[in-house]
Amino acid sequence: MNIFHDFTTRLKAAVELIASQSGIDDVDVGRIVVEPPRDPSHGDLACNAAMVLAKPMGVKPRDLATRIAAVMAEDPDVDAAEVAGPGFINLRVSAGYWHKALRQLIQSGDAFGRSDMGGGEAVNVEYVSANPTGPMHIGHCRGAVVGDVLANLLSVAGFAVTREYYINDAGAQVEVLARSAYLRYLEALGETIGEIPEGLYPGDYLKPVGEALAREHGDILIAMPEEEWLPIVRVTTIDAMMAMIRDDLALLNIVHKVFFSERTLTEGSPSAVEAAIEKLSNDGLVYEGRLPPPKGQLPEDWEDREQLLFRSTAFGDDVDRPLKKSDGTPTYFASDIAYHYDKLRRGFRHLIDVWGADHGGYVKRMQAAIKAISGGDAHFEVKLVQIVRLLSGGEPVKMSKRSGDFITLRELVDRVGPDPIRFMMVFRKNDAQLDFDFEKVTEQSKDNPVFYVQYAHARTCSVFRQAATEMPDLDVSDAALASAPFDHLTDVGELAIIRRLLEFPRMVEAAAEAQEPHRIAYFIHELASDFHGHWNRGKELPQLRFINHTDPHSTLARLALVHATKLVLSSGLAILGVSAPEEMR
C-alpha cells in the first residue's frame, strides 16, 4: 500500500468535487503532490493542491485550500485537515488508518515497496566499463556499486533493466597491455626480463597470462614478428583480464548481463562507426571544417587542419567535435557515438551511464550526440561518481605492491567484506567525495552505518527467537501477525515506526525517479534509528517492551510491528545488495 498514492487519489477527488460545484468543467489534477511535511509537527501529510490549482480555478490559494480542507475533514481516515501559510494543506491521519495500512504491509510481504512506476520500460545501465588492463581497483569500486544498486532500484520500481559493461578493447592501451603480457611470456619461458620498461604495465597480475601463453604456444611466438604475435597475445590477454574483472566484480555480487566489445564497432563493412557517421551525415550534422585552437597553451599534438566534424553545438555543446583522427581512424568520440547508436538500435530509449568524475567534461558532447542520433527520442543521463579516499584510523592507506600503484578490489573485499563496501559506497550521493575508513566500517557501534542497520535487522529476528522461547504457544505465523489487534499500538514511538515504514514505497519511487540510490541507504538508516530508539525506551518503560507474558494481544500486535520493520529493512538492504543477517557475531 502506498499511502501517498492513496491520499493523492482522495485529494484529486476533493478538488474535482469542488470544481464541479463551482461550474468548472475541466481541472488538471495531475500536478497534485502529497508528501510528508517538512516539519512533522505540522501533521502526517502535506499537499500542494491549492497552490498549483488556484490560478486556473480563478480563486485565491488560501480560499481554495480552505474548501479542500473542509472536504478532507469529512474523510473518516482524517483526524484533522489544516491550512498553513499561503495555502498548503496538512492532514493528520487517524490511528485506525495507520493500523489498516500496517496490516496491508504485512499482507504484502516481500512485495511491499515494489512499484509498477516504470511500466516495464527498458533501461540500459552501463557501469564499471574499466579498461581491461588489470584487476579491478578502488578507483572502479564506487562506480561499480552505484551502478549496480541503481539497477536494483530501477528493477524494484518496475523498469526492465539491462546491466551492461563496455569493454575498451581497442586503442593504444590494449597494445601496451599485449606487449606487457609478452614480456611475462618471455619470463615464463625462462628469459630474464629485468625491470619492466617505463610505459608498460608492471603488475604481477600479468604473470599468469604469460604462463598461459607459454603453455599454449610454447616458444613459437618468439620467432614471429610483432605484427603477427601481437594480435594473438592481445586476444589471450584481454580474455584473461576480463575473466579477472568478472571474478573481482563477483566478490561484490555484481554480474553484468551484456559485455560489449569496442573492437566490434570497427569490424565489418560498413562498420558500426561508419554507420553512425553516415546516419549523422544524412541528417546534415557532419561537415568538413577547421576547429579554433584550444584556449590557453596549445597542446603538442594540436593540428590546424580540415577534419570531419559533428555539429554538436547545434545540440548544446560548446564546440563541434572531430569524428576522425589525422590517420583516418575514428576518434574515441566517434566510437562512443556508434556504441550508443547500437544501444538505440537494440531498442533502448532510456540510457544511463555511470562514469568517474574525471569524465565530467565529456558529458555535454555525448548528450549532444545522442540527442542528434536519436532525433531527440532517447533519454540519456550520466551519473558522475566522485573519488573514494581510503583511510585506516584516519590515515591514508598505502598502495598495493602486488598490483603496482593501486589498491585492488579483491584486497578491499578481503579486508572488510562486501557488505560494508556496498553500503558505504552509496551512503553518500554519487557526486560527493567519500572517505572509506577501514576501521570505522568494521567497528560494531552505532557510528558505523552498515552495522547499525544490520544490527536492527538482527534485533528484529532476536525478538522472535525470544518470543518462541518465552511464549511458545503464541501463533506468530504471517497470517496471525496480519490479523493482530493493531489498536494496541498507540504509543508515539510505535506510531512513528509505522509512519516511517509506510513511507518506503514512496521512497523507492522517488529514489528511482531521481536516480539517487543513496536515498534508500539513508531511509533504512533512519528506520534503524527509529527501531533502536524504541527498543531503548522499552528498557526504561517495561510496558513498551515487545513481549508481555501477561498480554498476548499487545504482544502479537507489537510482534507484527517488528515483523513489518524486518520486512522493510530486508527489502532496503536487498536493493543495496547488502545481506540482512539474523544474528550479529
C-alpha positions, -999 to +999 in steps of 0.1 A: +000+000+000+013+034-009-004+059+014+008+089-007-009+074-038-040+067-017-043+103-004-034+118-037-064+100-052-086+113-024-074+149-027-079+148-065-115+136-059-120+165-034-107+191-060-128+176-088-159+178-065-151+215-057-146+222-094-179+206-103-197+226-076-181+258-090-191+251-126-156+243-137-157+215-163-120+207-166-093+209-140-058+194-142-053+174-110-021+158-123+000+184-106-012+175-071+015+161-049+012+146-015+043+142+006+055+142+042+055+177+057+090+192+063+081+196+099+065+165+114+047+187+140+025+200+112+009+167+105+013+134+087+008+145+051+011+178+032-005+187-002+002+215-027-032+212-045-044+248-037-011+263-046-010+248-081-047+250-090-059+283-075-050+303-106-066+280-132-096+278-110-098+315-106-096+317-067-071+326-041-048+298-029-059+300+007-096+302-001-092+270-023-072+253+004-099+261+030-125+244+008-103+214+001-096+210+038-133+211+046-139+182+022-110+162+035-121+168+071-151+146+063-129+117+054-132+091+082-095+084+080-086+120+086-085+134+121-077+169+111-072+190+079-055+223+084-045+252+061-010+266+066+008+296+051-005+309+018-024+277+010-007+244+019-029+217+033-017+195+062-035+163+071-035+144+103-044+108+097-063+086+122-046+059+141-070+034+126-058+043+091-022+036+101-032+003+116-051-006+084-021+003+063+003-017+086-020-047+081-017-044+043+021-040+046+023-074+063-001-090+039+021-077+010+052-093+025+084-090+004+064-073-023+059-042-001+077-013-017+078-027-052+063-004-078+050-006-113+061+030-119+085+020-146+058+002-166+083-023-178+102+003-198+136-010-210+165+008-194+202+002-202+225+009-173+262+008-183+286+009-154+322-001-145+334-004-181+370-003-169+398-007-194+407-044-194+443-037-184+444-051-149+424-061-119+396-040-105+408-014-080+394+011-056+390+036-084+364+014-101+347+003-069+323+031-062+310+034-098+305-004-098+284-003-066+265+028-076+256+014-110+246-020-095+224-005-068+208+019-093+200-011-115+185-029-085+165+002-075+151+007-111+141-030-112+122-027-080+105+004-094+092-016-123+117-009-151+132-037-173+169-032-166+198-044-187+232-042-169+260-036-194+298-034-195+316-017-223+350-034-230+376-009-241+395-035-261+406-012-289+432+016-289+468+021-278+463+010-242+454-025-253+485-027-275+506-017-244+489-044-224+497-070-250+534-060-251+534-061-213+520-097-213+545-107-240+573-098-216+557-121-190+555-147-217+593-145-222+597-146-185+576-178-183+599-193-209+629-187-186+642-154-200+654-127-177+634-096-184+648-073-157+629-042-148+596-036-166+603-008-191+585+025-184+552+028-202+544-009-198+522-024-171+544-037-142+518-056-121+524-092-112+488-100-123+502-105-158+525-133-148+496-160-151+489-146-186+525-151-196+524-186-182+492-194-201+507-181-234+538-203-228+517-234-221+495-228-252+521-217-277+555-229-264+582-208-278+568-203-313+557-167-307+594-157-302+601-164-339+572-143-351+575-106-359+555-083-336+527-077-361+520-115-360+523-122-323+506-090-311+471-100-322+475-135-306+488-121-273+462-093-273+432-117-276+445-140-249+454-112-226+420-094-229+402-126-223+423-132-191+418-097-179+380-098-184+379-132-166+397-115-137+374-085-138+343-107-138+357-126-108+366-093-090+331-079-095+315-112-084+332-106-050+307-077-047+279-098-062+279-077-094+270-095-125+265-079-159+241-093-185+259-078-215+296-073-223+300-052-254+333-051-272+346-017-285+366-036-312+334-048-328+325-012-337+352-010-363+347-045-378+326-053-409+317-032-439+302-008-432+314-008-396+291+004-368+312+036-366+308+042-403+270+035-400+267+060-372+286+087-391+265+080-422+234+085-401+246+119-388+257+128-423+223+120-438+208+143-412+231+171-422+250+170-390+285+162-403+309+186-423+345+191-432+359+221-413+385+236-390+383+239-353+396+270-334+426+263-313+420+255-276+422+284-253+454+289-234+486+270-242+484+248-273+489+211-267+519+195-285+496+173-307+474+202-319+469+203-357+452+231-376+437+210-404+405+202-422+387+174-405+354+156-403+333+174-376+300+167-359+277+197-353+275+192-316+270+229-309+235+226-325+226+204-295+241+223-267+278+215-268+305+242-265+323+233-298+318+210-327+337+177-323+360+157-346+350+122-357+382+111-373+419+114-365+445+126-389+453+090-399+416+084-408+407+062-379+377+071-358+381+092-327+371+078-293+341+101-295+330+086-328+333+051-313+312+062-283+286+076-307+285+043-325+283+024-293+253+043-280+237+042-315+239+004-312+220+006-279+193+026-297+191+000-324+188-027-298+156-009-287+167+011-257+154+047-254+164+052-218+202+051-213+221+056-181+260+057-180+279+057-147+312+075-151+341+087-130+340+124-121+371+129-142+349+124-173+327+153-164+339+173-194+328+146-217+291+147-207+279+176-229+293+162-262+277+127-255+244+143-246+245+163-279+255+132-299+227+110-285+201+138-289+212+141-325+215+104-335+182+095-318+163+125-332+156+136-296+138+103-290+162+089-263+166+098-227+203+098-218+218+105-184+252+103-169+258+097-132+292+111-122+309+093-093+334+111-072+366+095-059+370+075-027+397+082-002+409+050+016+418+056+052+427+034+082+421+051+115+420+084+097+453+079+079+457+073+042+462+037+032+494+027+014+492+014-022+495-023-031+529-037-040+514-067-059+494-046-083+518-017-089+503+015-077+467+009-066+446-010-040+428-039-057+391-045-052+400-081-041+423-067-013+395-044-002+369-072+000+394-095+018+399-068+044+363-057+052+339-080+033+314-070+006+286-056+028+305-025+042+318-017+008+284-019-009+266+000+019+292+028+023+297+034-014+260+045-016+258+062+018+268+095+002+254+109-030+274+097-060+288+132-069+301+138-033+336+128-023+336+097+000+360+087+028+362+050+034+379+042+067+387+005+072+384+008+110+351+027+111+333+005+086+341-027+106+336-015+141+305-027+159+289+006+170+261+030+162+287+052+144+291+025+117+260+029+095+261-006+079+265-023+113+237-001+127+212-011+100+222-048+100+220-049+138+185-035+136+175-064+113+192-089+136+174-074+166+140-080+149+150-116+144+161-119+180+127-107+192+110-136+175+135-161+189+128-147+224+091-149+218+094-186+207+112-193+240+091-173+264+057-177+247+059-209+227+021-212+224+017-178+207+009-181+170+033-158+151+026-170+116+023-144+089-015-149+089-016-144+127+005-113+125-016-098+097-047-102+118-032-089+151-052-064+171-033-033+160-054-010+181-029-019+209-003+001+190-009+036+204+025+047+218+041+076+200+072+055+193+052+027+178+032+051+155+064+068+145+078+035+133+046+027+114+047+061+097+083+055+087+076+020+073+047+033+052+070+059+036+090+031+020+070+028-013+072+065-019+109+065-011+116+037-037+097+057-064+113+090-055+148+075-054+142+057-087+128+088-104+158+109-092+182+080-099+197+085-064+202+051-047+217+068-016+182+077-006+175+041+002+206+038+024+195+070+042+160+057+046+168+023+062+194+040+084+166+063+097+143+033+102+170+015+121+174+046+143+137+047+150+137+010+159+168+011+181+154+042+198+121+025+206+140-006+218+159+015+242+127+032+255+115-003+263+144-008+286+132+021+308+095+016+303+086-021+306+051-015+294+066-007+259+085-040+255+077-061+226+069-092+247+045-091+276+037-125+290+005-113+306-009-097+275-007-119+244-028-094+223-005-065+227+025-089+223+011-101+190+005-065+178+040-055+187+055-086+171+036-076+139+052-042+141+086-059+145+079-082+116+070-052+094+102-035+104+121-066+094+104-068+060+113-032+051+149-034+064+154-066+044+139-050+013+160-019+016+192-039+022+183-061-008+182-030-030+216-021-018+228-057-023+237-060+014+229-090+035+203-090+062+218-111+090+196-128+116+224-126+141+254-104+146+286-121+157 
